[in-house]
Amino acid sequence: MTTVVRVASLLFAAGACWASAAQAQGPGAHHLHHALMPPGMIGQGQLHRGGPVIGYFQPVEIRGPAGVLVATAVENNFGPARATPYCAGFLIGQVYRLRVTNIPGYDGAELFPTIEVIDRLYPPAGQERQFPIIVELIQDDLEQALSGKFVTRVVYLEDPRNALPARSDGKPQSWFDVGAGKDPLLTADMLGRPVAIIRLGARLPGDVGREDDRFFYGCPPLVEYPAAVKVLPRPPVRAPQTPDVPEPAAEPSTRARPASEPTAELGARVPRRAPAPATPLDVRAALRGAAGNANSAAAKTR
């Protein structure tokens, strides 16, 4: 069986999740672990070293091509298929068996990769889900495994002293082939800190007969996280518009009208009062003469 070994990197802004610097390995050094060891041995060795890794559920986000479905093992059986990206918390040092279906271009094909989390990240408290380990099942890896090859992918966290200070949100995970005969775990250890190992092969559940527990590696517990909700950008804020308020109607006059003044219904024309008749000139003179006689009589009686 041909083996394909690849290395993928995790890049976070300013290396916020970096815990300890990777030690330089000189030529001729003896390395305790290598990527061809059986699944679970490297992670268990990490637990024996102690530290804040025992019992810690490290968030892991599994990505894949559009339409790919993944299912995790529960009680020696696979649960419901989930759409990618799928996020769950995996224990450090345990091996998780997955079932990958609905692979583009391969109707009915299934793959059963394993994920071994060998170290954890150290994000700020309360932000663990914002910094998961990214496990990306690219189309080329799936096709290599379906053709009978065994693919090993090591995910490592870049050394912040050498990584470029650039964000990788929404971009495909960076990876490269280490070449035949080379250890991807050693390469990842030289470039940063290895955190996960993904193995894809042609092994099927029927290959182990009744030894389902060995195939599922004991079905270690996990914590499923709800699917991330895509937050849409807020619409642009518009200036408030003043509504057109109609002018209030003129109130009717409350002036009291004399009883003799005729009233009219609203909108009806009120007839104008006829002018008083003119007084003749001789009558006016007689009135002035009577007024003068009255004044002289009043003066005599004083």
PLY file of the C-alpha trace (Angstrom):
ply
format ascii 1.0
element vertex 302
property float x
property float y
property float z
element edge 301
property int vertex1
property int vertex2
end_header
0.00 0.00 0.00
1.35 3.40 -1.01
1.63 5.91 1.81
1.04 9.65 1.32
2.34 11.84 4.14
1.28 15.44 4.39
1.60 18.28 6.87
-1.02 20.97 7.51
-0.57 24.11 9.56
-2.77 26.15 11.86
-2.34 29.91 11.79
-3.87 32.26 14.35
-3.36 35.99 14.62
-0.33 36.77 16.74
-0.06 33.12 17.79
-2.65 33.56 20.53
-2.93 29.83 21.15
0.79 29.06 21.37
1.78 27.32 24.59
5.45 26.38 24.33
8.12 26.82 21.71
9.18 23.75 19.75
12.65 22.58 20.60
15.16 22.47 17.77
16.20 18.99 16.71
19.75 18.57 15.61
20.97 15.99 13.11
21.28 12.47 14.43
18.84 13.03 17.32
16.71 10.12 18.47
12.99 10.81 18.29
10.68 8.86 20.55
7.56 9.20 18.37
6.98 8.89 14.65
3.88 9.11 12.48
3.85 5.36 11.65
3.16 4.36 15.24
-0.26 2.75 15.90
-3.07 5.27 16.52
-3.30 6.28 20.15
0.29 5.68 21.24
1.46 9.24 20.69
-1.53 10.74 22.44
-1.21 8.41 25.41
2.43 9.32 25.75
1.40 12.97 25.89
-0.97 12.20 28.76
1.82 10.53 30.74
3.73 13.78 30.69
0.92 15.41 32.69
-0.21 18.99 32.44
-3.61 20.55 31.65
-4.45 18.00 28.97
-6.04 15.20 30.99
-9.83 15.30 30.66
-9.78 18.36 28.40
-12.16 18.36 25.42
-10.30 20.14 22.65
-12.65 21.72 20.05
-12.04 20.24 16.61
-13.66 21.57 13.44
-13.92 19.10 10.57
-14.20 20.60 7.11
-14.64 18.99 3.73
-15.74 19.61 0.15
-19.24 20.89 -0.43
-21.84 18.26 0.39
-19.56 15.90 2.35
-21.15 14.32 5.44
-19.36 13.01 8.53
-20.57 10.78 11.36
-18.92 9.97 14.68
-18.96 6.60 16.46
-21.23 6.02 19.47
-21.45 2.61 21.20
-19.72 0.75 18.36
-21.98 2.28 15.76
-22.06 5.46 13.74
-24.45 8.21 14.62
-26.36 10.45 12.21
-24.44 12.06 9.38
-23.60 15.71 9.90
-22.89 18.37 7.34
-19.49 20.01 7.31
-18.13 22.07 8.90
-18.79 19.93 11.97
-17.41 20.92 15.38
-17.03 18.73 18.47
-14.82 18.45 21.53
-12.33 15.54 21.47
-10.34 14.26 24.42
-6.56 14.53 24.27
-4.88 11.19 23.65
-7.98 9.41 22.28
-8.64 8.16 18.75
-11.96 8.96 17.07
-13.28 6.98 14.13
-15.35 8.83 11.52
-17.44 7.81 8.55
-17.23 10.11 5.53
-19.99 9.85 2.92
-21.47 11.81 0.02
-18.04 12.39 -1.48
-18.28 14.52 -4.66
-17.85 12.34 -7.75
-18.00 9.05 -5.83
-21.62 8.11 -5.23
-22.02 5.45 -2.55
-18.35 5.52 -1.52
-17.42 5.62 2.16
-14.22 6.33 4.06
-13.44 5.71 7.72
-10.60 8.01 8.78
-9.33 8.46 12.34
-8.45 11.63 14.24
-5.97 11.50 17.10
-5.65 14.72 19.12
-2.16 14.69 20.65
-2.08 18.18 22.17
-4.36 21.07 22.97
-4.55 24.78 22.27
-4.48 27.46 24.95
-6.92 30.21 23.95
-8.16 32.92 26.32
-10.63 31.69 28.92
-14.15 31.49 27.52
-13.00 31.57 23.87
-12.17 27.88 23.37
-14.69 27.43 20.56
-13.25 30.38 18.65
-9.90 28.57 18.31
-10.59 24.96 17.25
-8.12 22.59 15.63
-8.98 22.61 11.92
-9.12 19.18 10.28
-9.69 19.69 6.57
-10.51 16.66 4.43
-9.60 17.96 1.01
-10.81 16.31 -2.18
-7.33 15.08 -3.10
-6.93 13.28 0.25
-10.27 11.54 -0.21
-9.45 10.47 -3.75
-6.02 9.16 -2.70
-7.63 7.05 0.02
-10.33 5.76 -2.33
-7.64 4.65 -4.78
-6.10 2.40 -2.11
-3.43 4.71 -0.70
-2.88 5.43 2.97
-2.83 9.17 3.73
-1.34 10.59 6.93
-1.86 14.26 7.70
-0.27 15.97 10.70
-1.74 19.28 11.87
0.60 21.57 13.73
0.47 25.03 15.27
2.98 27.38 13.71
5.75 28.89 15.77
4.70 32.53 16.29
8.32 33.63 15.97
8.44 32.38 12.37
4.80 32.59 11.21
3.56 35.44 9.06
1.21 37.79 10.98
-1.71 37.23 8.63
-5.23 36.00 9.23
-6.46 32.87 7.45
-10.20 33.20 8.12
-12.22 31.64 5.33
-9.14 30.42 3.43
-8.24 26.77 2.74
-5.81 25.20 5.18
-2.17 25.40 4.11
-0.46 22.04 3.58
2.42 20.41 1.71
3.77 16.92 0.99
6.88 15.99 2.97
7.93 13.43 0.40
8.43 9.68 0.43
10.45 8.22 3.27
10.12 11.29 5.51
8.29 11.51 8.82
5.52 14.13 8.77
5.45 14.22 12.58
9.14 15.15 12.69
8.62 17.81 10.02
5.70 19.28 11.91
7.70 19.25 15.15
10.48 21.24 13.48
8.03 23.84 12.18
5.86 24.22 15.27
3.86 22.10 17.70
1.91 19.04 16.38
-1.65 18.88 17.74
-3.49 16.24 15.67
-2.89 13.29 13.33
-5.40 12.27 10.66
-5.13 8.87 9.00
-7.16 7.91 5.92
-7.04 4.40 4.49
-9.14 1.66 2.97
-10.00 -0.14 6.21
-13.69 -1.04 6.57
-15.67 -2.18 9.63
-15.91 -5.71 8.20
-12.14 -6.06 8.10
-11.99 -6.75 11.82
-14.89 -9.20 12.05
-16.38 -9.11 15.52
-13.69 -6.89 16.95
-15.79 -3.77 16.53
-14.43 -2.27 19.72
-10.93 -2.25 18.27
-12.17 -0.71 15.04
-13.94 2.08 16.95
-11.11 2.44 19.51
-13.56 2.12 22.37
-15.81 4.98 21.17
-14.33 7.66 23.45
-16.75 10.37 24.62
-17.07 13.65 22.80
-18.94 16.93 23.15
-20.97 18.04 20.14
-21.27 21.76 19.55
-24.21 23.35 17.74
-23.62 24.46 14.21
-22.18 27.91 13.92
-24.70 30.58 12.93
-23.63 32.82 10.11
-24.00 36.42 11.18
-25.07 38.65 8.31
-23.73 42.20 8.10
-25.95 44.89 9.48
-27.79 47.03 6.91
-26.52 50.58 6.47
-27.95 53.10 8.89
-30.16 55.66 7.20
-30.91 59.13 8.50
-34.35 59.34 10.09
-36.94 60.97 7.86
-39.49 63.40 9.29
-42.99 62.36 8.23
-45.20 64.91 6.54
-47.63 66.12 9.19
-50.72 67.87 7.75
-51.41 71.33 9.08
-54.24 71.42 11.63
-57.57 72.75 10.35
-58.60 76.23 11.49
-60.89 76.08 14.48
-64.29 77.76 14.11
-64.69 81.16 15.73
-66.18 81.12 19.23
-67.29 84.78 19.14
-70.77 85.19 20.56
-73.25 86.37 18.04
-76.13 88.71 18.88
-79.56 87.17 18.88
-80.58 89.34 15.99
-77.66 88.18 13.83
-78.76 85.33 11.65
-76.76 82.13 11.66
-76.04 79.98 8.67
-75.01 76.47 8.12
-71.35 75.73 7.38
-70.66 76.53 3.76
-73.90 78.49 3.20
-73.85 82.17 2.16
-75.14 84.63 4.77
-77.34 87.40 3.19
-76.05 90.92 3.72
-78.15 93.35 5.87
-79.93 96.06 3.91
-78.63 99.61 4.57
-80.82 102.01 6.67
-82.99 104.42 4.67
-81.69 107.98 4.24
-83.29 110.69 6.49
-84.68 113.75 4.70
-82.91 117.15 5.22
-85.93 118.93 6.75
-86.32 116.27 9.39
-82.65 116.67 10.40
-83.05 120.42 10.87
-86.13 119.93 13.02
-84.22 117.54 15.23
-81.36 120.04 15.67
-83.80 122.81 16.60
-85.52 120.69 19.22
-82.18 119.80 20.76
-81.23 123.55 20.97
-84.49 124.50 22.72
-83.96 121.76 25.29
-80.49 123.08 26.10
-81.70 126.71 26.64
-84.53 125.61 28.90
-82.10 123.68 31.07
-79.83 126.77 31.39
-82.68 128.99 32.64
-83.61 126.62 35.46
-80.08 126.53 36.96
0 1
1 2
2 3
3 4
4 5
5 6
6 7
7 8
8 9
9 10
10 11
11 12
12 13
13 14
14 15
15 16
16 17
17 18
18 19
19 20
20 21
21 22
22 23
23 24
24 25
25 26
26 27
27 28
28 29
29 30
30 31
31 32
32 33
33 34
34 35
35 36
36 37
37 38
38 39
39 40
40 41
41 42
42 43
43 44
44 45
45 46
46 47
47 48
48 49
49 50
50 51
51 52
52 53
53 54
54 55
55 56
56 57
57 58
58 59
59 60
60 61
61 62
62 63
63 64
64 65
65 66
66 67
67 68
68 69
69 70
70 71
71 72
72 73
73 74
74 75
75 76
76 77
77 78
78 79
79 80
80 81
81 82
82 83
83 84
84 85
85 86
86 87
87 88
88 89
89 90
90 91
91 92
92 93
93 94
94 95
95 96
96 97
97 98
98 99
99 100
100 101
101 102
102 103
103 104
104 105
105 106
106 107
107 108
108 109
109 110
110 111
111 112
112 113
113 114
114 115
115 116
116 117
117 118
118 119
119 120
120 121
121 122
122 123
123 124
124 125
125 126
126 127
127 128
128 129
129 130
130 131
131 132
132 133
133 134
134 135
135 136
136 137
137 138
138 139
139 140
140 141
141 142
142 143
143 144
144 145
145 146
146 147
147 148
148 149
149 150
150 151
151 152
152 153
153 154
154 155
155 156
156 157
157 158
158 159
159 160
160 161
161 162
162 163
163 164
164 165
165 166
166 167
167 168
168 169
169 170
170 171
171 172
172 173
173 174
174 175
175 176
176 177
177 178
178 179
179 180
180 181
181 182
182 183
183 184
184 185
185 186
186 187
187 188
188 189
189 190
190 191
191 192
192 193
193 194
194 195
195 196
196 197
197 198
198 199
199 200
200 201
201 202
202 203
203 204
204 205
205 206
206 207
207 208
208 209
209 210
210 211
211 212
212 213
213 214
214 215
215 216
216 217
217 218
218 219
219 220
220 221
221 222
222 223
223 224
224 225
225 226
226 227
227 228
228 229
229 230
230 231
231 232
232 233
233 234
234 235
235 236
236 237
237 238
238 239
239 240
240 241
241 242
242 243
243 244
244 245
245 246
246 247
247 248
248 249
249 250
250 251
251 252
252 253
253 254
254 255
255 256
256 257
257 258
258 259
259 260
260 261
261 262
262 263
263 264
264 265
265 266
266 267
267 268
268 269
269 270
270 271
271 272
272 273
273 274
274 275
275 276
276 277
277 278
278 279
279 280
280 281
281 282
282 283
283 284
284 285
285 286
286 287
287 288
288 289
289 290
290 291
291 292
292 293
293 294
294 295
295 296
296 297
297 298
298 299
299 300
300 301
